[in-house]
Amino acid sequence: MDARIVPIGNSRGVRLPKPLIEEAGLGERVSLRIVEGGVLIEPRSEARAGWAEAARLARERGDDIGVESWPPTRFDTDEWEWEPATDDAR
């Protein structure tokens, strides 16, 4: 499919037909990067997308472990010192 680069304000853009956008799975935001021979437009995935669902499934399977079950580190055993809170620290 051929397209034309058109002026958009001080920039330039390419109009993408709706069927092409839908087939590519593009949403409101995309990622652009230079590749050999051109520019690649990809769907933008949100940071940590799917983490909540993965955590829920892990919990249902009993695969999740809490911080309490981690073994102590050298920092925990050798370096960390608890100090009582003072009024100045609040």
ZAKE-827577 format. One line per field, with one value per residue (C-alpha): residue number from 1; residue in three letters; chain; x, y, z. Coordinates in nm, 2 decimals, padded with zeros to 4 digits. Each point is the difference from the previous one (the first is absolute). Last residue first. Layout:
# ZAKE-827577
k = (NUM, ...)
r = (ALA, ...)
c = (A, ...)
u = (X, ...)
v = (Y, ...)
w = (Z, ...)
# end
This chain:
# ZAKE-827577
k = (90, 89, 88, 87, 86, 85, 84, 83, 82, 81, 80, 79, 78, 77, 76, 75, 74, 73, 72, 71, 70, 69, 68, 67, 66, 65, 64, 63, 62, 61, 60, 59, 58, 57, 56, 55, 54, 53, 52, 51, 50, 49, 48, 47, 46, 45, 44, 43, 42, 41, 40, 39, 38, 37, 36, 35, 34, 33, 32, 31, 30, 29, 28, 27, 26, 25, 24, 23, 22, 21, 20, 19, 18, 17, 16, 15, 14, 13, 12, 11, 10, 9, 8, 7, 6, 5, 4, 3, 2, 1)
r = (ARG, ALA, ASP, ASP, THR, ALA, PRO, GLU, TRP, GLU, TRP, GLU, ASP, THR, ASP, PHE, ARG, THR, PRO, PRO, TRP, SER, GLU, VAL, GLY, ILE, ASP, ASP, GLY, ARG, GLU, ARG, ALA, LEU, ARG, ALA, ALA, GLU, ALA, TRP, GLY, ALA, ARG, ALA, GLU, SER, ARG, PRO, GLU, ILE, LEU, VAL, GLY, GLY, GLU, VAL, ILE, ARG, LEU, SER, VAL, ARG, GLU, GLY, LEU, GLY, ALA, GLU, GLU, ILE, LEU, PRO, LYS, PRO, LEU, ARG, VAL, GLY, ARG, SER, ASN, GLY, ILE, PRO, VAL, ILE, ARG, ALA, ASP, MET)
c = (A, A, A, A, A, A, A, A, A, A, A, A, A, A, A, A, A, A, A, A, A, A, A, A, A, A, A, A, A, A, A, A, A, A, A, A, A, A, A, A, A, A, A, A, A, A, A, A, A, A, A, A, A, A, A, A, A, A, A, A, A, A, A, A, A, A, A, A, A, A, A, A, A, A, A, A, A, A, A, A, A, A, A, A, A, A, A, A, A, A)
u = (00.84, 00.38, 00.04, -00.26, 00.23, -00.05, 00.19, 00.30, 00.02, 00.34, 00.06, 00.35, 00.08, -00.31, -00.24, 00.27, 00.15, -00.34, -00.27, -00.20, -00.32, -00.32, -00.10, 00.03, -00.30, -00.01, -00.25, -00.02, -00.31, -00.19, -00.26, 00.27, 00.19, -00.32, -00.05, 00.36, -00.02, -00.32, 00.15, 00.32, -00.19, 00.15, 00.29, 00.09, -00.27, 00.06, 00.02, -00.11, 00.28, 00.09, 00.34, 00.18, 00.21, 00.28, 00.18, -00.22, -00.08, -00.24, -00.35, -00.22, -00.38, -00.27, -00.37, -00.01, 00.17, -00.10, 00.17, -00.33, -00.19, 00.24, 00.00, -00.38, -00.01, 00.22, 00.33, 00.06, 00.38, 00.14, 00.21, 00.09, -00.03, -00.38, -00.09, 00.14, -00.06, 00.21, -00.19, -00.09, 00.06, -00.14)
v = (01.17, -00.06, 00.29, -00.17, -00.30, -00.33, -00.30, -00.11, -00.31, -00.09, -00.14, -00.09, -00.36, -00.22, 00.20, 00.14, -00.35, -00.12, -00.17, -00.27, 00.11, -00.13, 00.33, 00.17, -00.20, -00.29, -00.05, -00.34, -00.11, -00.06, 00.27, 00.24, -00.06, 00.08, 00.32, 00.11, -00.07, 00.20, 00.29, -00.01, 00.00, 00.33, 00.10, 00.30, 00.05, -00.15, 00.23, -00.16, 00.01, 00.24, -00.09, 00.27, -00.08, -00.18, -00.15, 00.08, 00.33, -00.01, 00.11, -00.11, 00.05, 00.18, 00.01, -00.37, -00.21, -00.36, -00.03, -00.12, 00.28, 00.27, -00.15, -00.01, 00.37, 00.12, 00.16, 00.37, 00.07, 00.30, 00.31, 00.25, 00.38, -00.02, -00.33, -00.01, -00.32, -00.30, -00.20, -00.37, -00.31, -00.34)
w = (06.29, 00.04, 00.25, 00.23, 00.01, -00.16, 00.15, -00.20, -00.20, -00.14, -00.35, -00.10, 00.09, 00.00, -00.22, -00.23, -00.03, -00.13, 00.19, -00.19, -00.17, 00.16, 00.16, -00.34, -00.11, -00.23, -00.28, -00.16, 00.19, -00.32, 00.08, 00.11, -00.32, -00.20, 00.19, -00.05, -00.37, -00.03, 00.19, -00.21, -00.33, -00.12, 00.22, -00.21, -00.27, -00.34, -00.29, -00.32, -00.26, -00.28, -00.16, -00.20, -00.31, -00.18, 00.30, 00.30, 00.16, 00.28, 00.07, 00.29, -00.02, 00.20, -00.08, -00.08, -00.27, -00.04, -00.34, -00.15, 00.16, -00.12, -00.36, 00.00, 00.11, -00.28, 00.12, -00.07, -00.01, 00.18, -00.03, 00.27, 00.03, -00.01, -00.16, -00.35, -00.20, -00.08, -00.27, 00.02, -00.20, 00.09)
# end
